[in-house]
């Protein structure tokens, strides 16, 4: 249904407006493009798999974002639980915004017609897009990151980037606070200012920000306890991220379950071409191969000579430092099983024949390491979790190869640009998908 809904939305985009409304009687007349199978029937299974792969891609982006921003450590430790326990024993006191941070600043009006496209976020009143109405190139006052904005309705938001603001925005200068303490102050401002007392008839301005009295935890000296605020907001951040990851994992597990049930009723080959009808004629949709397997004759003779051309080898990838360290510490390299993108399910016959693993780093494909494959076995997610596998989402089933390091000079493979050639064969390989090469 999600696939069909998206297709309907795309087909109607731009065709209707307030002056030309879509009526129920017209819905019988428009056409949409849907994939069909070789029997000419709507291919619901393809749609399910397509959306599953799309969702998996978004989850991988989430994982990459958490790693890049250092937010992947979201498991609460003993210190975090102590912070939550001590929260109920805090001493609180009211503080005036102006006395804490100086006078707030009002933004300046910049009419929509005068805005020049650019890269500076321009903040106005409203909740959509956190109040960012445009990205501008105008010469305006630029407010620092780590500050708090309060709009005309009393809605406060923390800004972790430089920005411009219009005259319906008051800027509270929290930039000297530690990040998590500034977020705490923003929440305290929002709690006091956004209670319905400000609206179109009674706007919130910078002078109102200066008059705000907010409740904050205080230390024995009667000053705002910045350390306590930092620690609490850091714990809250972990809890929020953990809930996002939990929700995303449940969604993906549910999607996998639906697809598995569908495939029990009907077996399909996602690598075949799927034809879609369109209003302009027939179009072709090609589903991606779940896993790559190549013959040696696809490669230059120098590469064939290096390996001998009579072995089945696995070329694998580590996505980051943590995964590489885990592989080296446990002498295990794992690949996916089951009906998922990048799965080796259809190539189980190669497991016993695979004698060598060549491992490269996603960000440094010229850094190659060789391992002898000494065995393999299937492992589930609970087994990998017990071994502290470094991924926030661990799939149901993997084939794991037991490996031992080899002292090999792999410079000929680097000089022959082995990984680059794999990417030239199929650009999907630039994402680090494992590859089998066989005689």
HUZI-V512875 format. One record per residue. N is the residue number from 1. RES is the residue in one letter. SS is DSSP state (2 for helix, 1 for strand, 0 for the rest). PHI is phi in degrees with one decimal (none if undefined). Layout:
<<N & RES & SS & PHI> <N & RES & SS & PHI>>
This chain:
<<1 & X & 0 & none> <2 & X & 2 & -62.9> <3 & X & 2 & -60.8> <4 & X & 2 & -64.5> <5 & X & 2 & -60.3> <6 & X & 2 & -64.4> <7 & X & 2 & -64.9> <8 & X & 2 & -62.4> <9 & X & 2 & -60.2> <10 & X & 2 & -67.3> <11 & X & 2 & -71.1> <12 & X & 2 & -94.7> <13 & X & 0 & -58.3> <14 & X & 0 & 81.8> <15 & X & 0 & -89.1> <16 & X & 0 & -131.5> <17 & X & 0 & -155.0> <18 & X & 0 & -61.5> <19 & X & 0 & -86.0> <20 & X & 0 & -139.3> <21 & X & 0 & -82.6> <22 & X & 0 & -79.9> <23 & X & 0 & -110.5> <24 & X & 2 & -58.5> <25 & X & 2 & -66.6> <26 & X & 2 & -80.4> <27 & X & 2 & -66.4> <28 & X & 2 & -81.5> <29 & X & 0 & -102.4> <30 & X & 0 & -87.8> <31 & X & 0 & -113.1> <32 & X & 0 & -129.8> <33 & X & 0 & -95.8> <34 & X & 0 & -133.5> <35 & X & 1 & -70.4> <36 & X & 1 & -127.6> <37 & X & 0 & -92.3> <38 & X & 0 & -66.6> <39 & X & 0 & -90.0> <40 & X & 0 & 81.6> <41 & X & 0 & -99.0> <42 & X & 1 & -59.1> <43 & X & 0 & -92.6> <44 & X & 2 & -66.2> <45 & X & 2 & -65.9> <46 & X & 2 & -59.7> <47 & X & 2 & -62.0> <48 & X & 2 & -62.5> <49 & X & 2 & -67.1> <50 & X & 2 & -61.7> <51 & X & 2 & -68.7> <52 & X & 2 & -62.8> <53 & X & 2 & -65.1> <54 & X & 2 & -64.3> <55 & X & 2 & -66.0> <56 & X & 2 & -60.6> <57 & X & 2 & -62.2> <58 & X & 2 & -65.0> <59 & X & 2 & -68.7> <60 & X & 2 & -65.3> <61 & X & 2 & -64.4> <62 & X & 2 & -61.6> <63 & X & 2 & -61.9> <64 & X & 2 & -63.9> <65 & X & 2 & -65.0> <66 & X & 2 & -62.9> <67 & X & 2 & -67.6> <68 & X & 2 & -66.6> <69 & X & 0 & -94.3> <70 & X & 0 & 73.9> <71 & X & 0 & -99.8> <72 & X & 0 & -79.4> <73 & X & 0 & -94.0> <74 & X & 0 & -116.1> <75 & X & 0 & -86.0> <76 & X & 0 & -68.9> <77 & X & 0 & -108.5> <78 & X & 2 & -61.9> <79 & X & 2 & -62.7> <80 & X & 2 & -64.3> <81 & X & 2 & -65.5> <82 & X & 2 & -66.3> <83 & X & 2 & -60.0> <84 & X & 2 & -64.4> <85 & X & 2 & -67.0> <86 & X & 2 & -75.4> <87 & X & 2 & -53.8> <88 & X & 2 & -72.2> <89 & X & 2 & -102.9> <90 & X & 0 & -64.6> <91 & X & 1 & -98.9> <92 & X & 1 & -115.5> <93 & X & 1 & -154.1> <94 & X & 1 & -86.1> <95 & X & 1 & -131.1> <96 & X & 1 & -86.4> <97 & X & 2 & -58.5> <98 & X & 2 & -63.6> <99 & X & 2 & -69.9> <100 & X & 2 & -79.5> <101 & X & 2 & -125.9> <102 & X & 0 & 81.3> <103 & X & 0 & -67.1> <104 & X & 0 & -75.4> <105 & X & 1 & -115.1> <106 & X & 1 & -93.6> <107 & X & 0 & -70.6> <108 & X & 0 & -120.9> <109 & X & 0 & -65.4> <110 & X & 0 & -141.7> <111 & X & 0 & -61.6> <112 & X & 2 & -54.6> <113 & X & 2 & -69.0> <114 & X & 2 & -94.7> <115 & X & 0 & -79.8> <116 & X & 0 & -97.4> <117 & X & 1 & -57.1> <118 & X & 1 & -166.8> <119 & X & 1 & -116.0> <120 & X & 1 & -85.8> <121 & X & 1 & -62.9> <122 & X & 1 & -114.0> <123 & X & 1 & -94.5> <124 & X & 0 & -128.9> <125 & X & 0 & -73.3> <126 & X & 0 & 132.2> <127 & X & 0 & -96.9> <128 & X & 2 & -62.2> <129 & X & 2 & 54.4> <130 & X & 2 & 50.1> <131 & X & 2 & 87.2> <132 & X & 1 & -79.3> <133 & X & 1 & -94.1> <134 & X & 1 & -165.8> <135 & X & 1 & -114.1> <136 & X & 1 & -117.3> <137 & X & 0 & -117.6> <138 & X & 0 & -67.9> <139 & X & 0 & -82.5> <140 & X & 0 & -130.6> <141 & X & 0 & -63.8> <142 & X & 0 & -106.2> <143 & X & 1 & -94.3> <144 & X & 0 & -72.7> <145 & X & 0 & -66.4> <146 & X & 0 & 67.5> <147 & X & 1 & -117.1> <148 & X & 1 & -117.1> <149 & X & 1 & -109.9> <150 & X & 1 & -128.0> <151 & X & 1 & -87.5> <152 & X & 0 & -62.1> <153 & X & 0 & -99.3> <154 & X & 0 & 85.0> <155 & X & 0 & -86.5> <156 & X & 1 & -98.1> <157 & X & 1 & -141.5> <158 & X & 1 & -84.4> <159 & X & 1 & -117.9> <160 & X & 0 & -101.8> <161 & X & 0 & -149.7> <162 & X & 0 & -71.9> <163 & X & 1 & -161.5> <164 & X & 1 & -107.8> <165 & X & 1 & -147.9> <166 & X & 0 & -90.0> <167 & X & 0 & -76.1> <168 & X & 0 & -96.9> <169 & X & 1 & -122.6> <170 & X & 1 & -107.9> <171 & X & 1 & -105.3> <172 & X & 1 & -95.9> <173 & X & 0 & -87.6> <174 & X & 0 & -95.8> <175 & X & 0 & -62.7> <176 & X & 0 & -84.8> <177 & X & 0 & -79.6> <178 & X & 0 & -59.9> <179 & X & 2 & -51.2> <180 & X & 2 & -69.5> <181 & X & 2 & -69.0> <182 & X & 2 & -64.6> <183 & X & 2 & -64.0> <184 & X & 2 & -61.1> <185 & X & 2 & -60.6> <186 & X & 2 & -59.0> <187 & X & 2 & -62.8> <188 & X & 2 & -64.5> <189 & X & 2 & -62.6> <190 & X & 2 & -61.7> <191 & X & 2 & -61.9> <192 & X & 2 & -83.7> <193 & X & 2 & -88.2> <194 & X & 0 & -105.1> <195 & X & 0 & -119.7> <196 & X & 0 & 93.1> <197 & X & 0 & -79.6> <198 & X & 0 & -120.1> <199 & X & 0 & -154.2> <200 & X & 0 & -60.5> <201 & X & 0 & -84.5> <202 & X & 0 & -140.7> <203 & X & 0 & -78.9> <204 & X & 0 & -89.2> <205 & X & 0 & -123.9> <206 & X & 2 & -58.9> <207 & X & 2 & -64.8> <208 & X & 2 & -71.4> <209 & X & 2 & -63.9> <210 & X & 2 & -62.8> <211 & X & 2 & -88.4> <212 & X & 0 & -66.9> <213 & X & 1 & -113.3> <214 & X & 1 & -115.4> <215 & X & 1 & -94.4> <216 & X & 1 & -133.6> <217 & X & 1 & -66.9> <218 & X & 1 & -126.8> <219 & X & 0 & -93.1> <220 & X & 0 & -65.9> <221 & X & 0 & -85.3> <222 & X & 0 & 78.4> <223 & X & 0 & -103.5> <224 & X & 1 & -56.4> <225 & X & 0 & -86.9> <226 & X & 2 & -63.0> <227 & X & 2 & -61.8> <228 & X & 2 & -62.9> <229 & X & 2 & -63.4> <230 & X & 2 & -57.6> <231 & X & 2 & -63.6> <232 & X & 2 & -64.9> <233 & X & 2 & -68.2> <234 & X & 2 & -65.5> <235 & X & 2 & -68.3> <236 & X & 2 & -60.1> <237 & X & 2 & -59.4> <238 & X & 2 & -60.8> <239 & X & 2 & -63.6> <240 & X & 2 & -62.9> <241 & X & 2 & -62.9> <242 & X & 2 & -60.1> <243 & X & 2 & -68.0> <244 & X & 2 & -63.7> <245 & X & 2 & -63.3> <246 & X & 2 & -61.6> <247 & X & 2 & -63.1> <248 & X & 2 & -63.1> <249 & X & 2 & -65.4> <250 & X & 2 & -62.7> <251 & X & 2 & -62.1> <252 & X & 2 & -68.3> <253 & X & 2 & -61.5> <254 & X & 2 & -63.7> <255 & X & 2 & -63.5> <256 & X & 2 & -62.0> <257 & X & 2 & -63.3> <258 & X & 2 & -62.9> <259 & X & 2 & -65.0> <260 & X & 2 & -61.9> <261 & X & 2 & -64.9> <262 & X & 2 & -64.6> <263 & X & 2 & -75.2> <264 & X & 2 & -67.8> <265 & X & 2 & -85.4> <266 & X & 0 & -155.6> <267 & X & 0 & -93.5> <268 & X & 0 & -129.2> <269 & X & 0 & -110.9> <270 & X & 0 & -71.1> <271 & X & 0 & -90.6> <272 & X & 0 & -84.6> <273 & X & 1 & -75.5> <274 & X & 1 & -118.8> <275 & X & 1 & -94.7> <276 & X & 1 & -120.9> <277 & X & 1 & -78.2> <278 & X & 1 & -138.1> <279 & X & 0 & -67.6> <280 & X & 0 & -98.2> <281 & X & 1 & 130.1> <282 & X & 1 & -87.4> <283 & X & 1 & -126.3> <284 & X & 1 & -108.4> <285 & X & 1 & -122.0> <286 & X & 1 & -112.8> <287 & X & 0 & -79.6> <288 & X & 0 & -72.4> <289 & X & 0 & -67.6> <290 & X & 0 & -71.9> <291 & X & 0 & -159.5> <292 & X & 1 & -101.3> <293 & X & 1 & -141.8> <294 & X & 1 & -123.0> <295 & X & 1 & -92.5> <296 & X & 2 & -60.9> <297 & X & 2 & -68.9> <298 & X & 2 & -80.5> <299 & X & 0 & -115.6> <300 & X & 0 & -63.3> <301 & X & 2 & -61.5> <302 & X & 2 & -62.7> <303 & X & 2 & -70.7> <304 & X & 2 & -61.8> <305 & X & 2 & -62.7> <306 & X & 2 & -62.0> <307 & X & 2 & -90.9> <308 & X & 0 & 97.1> <309 & X & 0 & 73.4> <310 & X & 0 & -115.1> <311 & X & 0 & -112.4> <312 & X & 1 & -99.2> <313 & X & 1 & -122.1> <314 & X & 1 & -116.3> <315 & X & 1 & -104.7> <316 & X & 1 & -115.6> <317 & X & 1 & -138.0> <318 & X & 1 & -108.6> <319 & X & 0 & -79.7> <320 & X & 0 & -157.3> <321 & X & 2 & -62.4> <322 & X & 2 & -62.7> <323 & X & 2 & -66.1> <324 & X & 2 & -63.4> <325 & X & 2 & -62.9> <326 & X & 2 & -64.4> <327 & X & 2 & -59.9> <328 & X & 2 & -68.8> <329 & X & 2 & -71.0> <330 & X & 2 & -102.5> <331 & X & 0 & 52.3> <332 & X & 1 & -135.8> <333 & X & 1 & -124.0> <334 & X & 1 & -113.5> <335 & X & 1 & -129.5> <336 & X & 1 & -76.5> <337 & X & 0 & -117.5> <338 & X & 0 & 87.0> <339 & X & 0 & -90.1> <340 & X & 0 & -149.8> <341 & X & 0 & -63.1> <342 & X & 0 & 84.0> <343 & X & 1 & -78.8> <344 & X & 0 & -101.6> <345 & X & 2 & -51.2> <346 & X & 2 & -81.9> <347 & X & 2 & -122.3> <348 & X & 2 & -59.1> <349 & X & 2 & -65.2> <350 & X & 2 & -85.7> <351 & X & 0 & -58.0> <352 & X & 0 & -68.0> <353 & X & 0 & -84.0> <354 & X & 1 & -72.6> <355 & X & 1 & -115.5> <356 & X & 1 & -142.4> <357 & X & 1 & -118.4> <358 & X & 1 & -110.2> <359 & X & 1 & -110.7> <360 & X & 1 & -129.9> <361 & X & 1 & -97.5> <362 & X & 0 & -58.4> <363 & X & 0 & -82.5> <364 & X & 0 & -134.0> <365 & X & 0 & -64.0> <366 & X & 0 & -82.4> <367 & X & 0 & -91.6> <368 & X & 1 & -111.2> <369 & X & 1 & -136.2> <370 & X & 1 & -108.4> <371 & X & 1 & -137.7> <372 & X & 1 & -86.6> <373 & X & 1 & -86.5> <374 & X & 1 & -108.8> <375 & X & 1 & 171.9> <376 & X & 1 & -157.9> <377 & X & 1 & -159.1> <378 & X & 1 & -88.9> <379 & X & 1 & -133.6> <380 & X & 1 & -98.8> <381 & X & 2 & -65.6> <382 & X & 2 & -64.4> <383 & X & 2 & -66.6> <384 & X & 2 & -71.1> <385 & X & 2 & -61.4> <386 & X & 2 & -62.9> <387 & X & 0 & -96.4> <388 & X & 0 & 59.6> <389 & X & 0 & -59.8> <390 & X & 0 & -81.4> <391 & X & 0 & -146.1> <392 & X & 0 & -74.6> <393 & X & 0 & -122.6> <394 & X & 0 & -106.8> <395 & X & 0 & -71.6> <396 & X & 0 & -66.6> <397 & X & 1 & -147.2> <398 & X & 1 & -137.0> <399 & X & 1 & -99.7> <400 & X & 1 & -111.0> <401 & X & 1 & -101.5> <402 & X & 1 & -79.2> <403 & X & 1 & -132.9> <404 & X & 1 & -130.3> <405 & X & 1 & -63.1> <406 & X & 0 & -116.6> <407 & X & 0 & -89.3> <408 & X & 0 & -122.8> <409 & X & 0 & -84.3> <410 & X & 0 & -97.9> <411 & X & 2 & -58.0> <412 & X & 2 & -59.7> <413 & X & 2 & -69.9> <414 & X & 2 & -65.8> <415 & X & 2 & -64.6> <416 & X & 0 & -85.7> <417 & X & 0 & 54.9> <418 & X & 2 & -56.3> <419 & X & 2 & -67.3> <420 & X & 2 & -59.7> <421 & X & 2 & -67.3> <422 & X & 2 & -61.7> <423 & X & 2 & -69.4> <424 & X & 2 & -64.3> <425 & X & 2 & -65.7> <426 & X & 0 & -151.1> <427 & X & 2 & -64.8> <428 & X & 2 & -62.8> <429 & X & 2 & -68.6> <430 & X & 2 & -69.3> <431 & X & 2 & -85.8> <432 & X & 0 & 91.9> <433 & X & 0 & -64.0> <434 & X & 0 & -61.2> <435 & X & 1 & -136.6> <436 & X & 1 & -94.4> <437 & X & 1 & -124.9> <438 & X & 1 & -134.5> <439 & X & 0 & -60.0>>
